[in-house]
Amino acid sequence: MNARTDIAALDRAGLATALAGLGQPAFRVKQLVQWLYARGATSFDEMTDLSLALRQQLAERFTISTPTVVRRQESRDGTRKYLVRFDDGVSVETVGLPDGERLTVCFSTQAGCAMGCSFCATGRSGLTRDLTCGEMVRQLQIVAADFDARVTNAVAMGQGEPFANYDATLAALRYMNAPDGLAIGARHLTVSTCGLTAGIRRFATEPEQFTLAISLHSALQATRDRLMPGVRGIPLPALRAEVIAYADATGRRPTFEYALADGVNDTDTELDALVEFCRGTLAHVNLIPVNPVTGAGLSRSSSARARVFRDALKAAGIEASIRVERGADIDAACGQLRQRDESERGVDD
């Protein structure tokens, strides 16, 4: 007997193909998506508006992955971080950020990451594997259930490089956006990339109005190559041209993320380069004080220095803001997510 496939690995077209192969009409796809994503079914037996025969056929061919929360931490500011383990034992971290009526989830697209950014804890363990589209959506379902609230925003800013797992990430975004899925508005779904230009180019052609963020962190090639060795082969002029083309094609404003590290990328020379790089790109610059990561050897810039960067960018007509960091006391802030088990942590951390 052939091994069963995790149905979470299938995008909508894959579900349609599977159901057509079972002789089912097209409307069954909508029902299946509703059960898997809108209702979070963990068994085909729960899908009571499908015939018993179809449920049995699906169960013979597919499994439904049921990730578990290995560890849950809550920050003083209400942020919650989850160590989520999938059926094969691979784990990722996911973050829930409540803010009044909003609930944002920072979800992972890969277990680990191959980019190796010096300010990021995830890349220190390397890449374990890509996540499936369903595994990404399940992270949102876990957070929604824990908060007993609807997820209103989601950002692919957890572990991994989304555009290195493009097809699964896009399928997940579509399930999150779909009325028969999580029904989150497209503009409230953001993908953050290290700047893979082929992915940006492809993302510009998608019909949905998803939001794009680019990790920039320096507008000087030598500094950026040192901070972000995984994209060392991408020249900054090529990245800039791709971002301009994206904005022209979509009419949407991308964001540049810039983690300020004391004495590394917060000098006057770096600021001048950043201003020149951003002119004419339509981008918003999100300034982020770099967070503590063991072994990184980086310390955050002062609040005063962050304000200097913000004010200089604004004076040049470039939108800029300083991100309010959340969850740092539980290692849930930008760059701090890891694949860690309880055995790797102190009992009281």
Buried (B, 14 or more C-beta within 10 A) or exposed (E): EEEEEBBBBBBBEBBBEBBEEEEBEEEBBBBBBBBBBBEBBEEBEEBEEBEEEBBEBBBEBBBBBEBEBBBBBBBEBEBBBBBBBBBEEBBBBBBBBBBEEEBBBBBBBBBBBEBBBBBBBBBBBEBBEBBBBBBBBBBBBBBBEBBEBEBBBBBBBBBBBBBBBBEBBBBBBBBBBBEBBBEBEBEBBBBBBBBBBEBBBBBBEEEEBBBBBBBBBBBBBEBBBBBBBBBEEBBBEEBBEBBBBBBEEBEBEBBBBBBBBBEBBBBEEBBEBBBEBBEEBBBBBBBBBBBBBEEBEBEBBEEEBBEBBBEBBEEEEBBBBBBEBBBBEBBBBBBBBBBBEEEEBEEEE
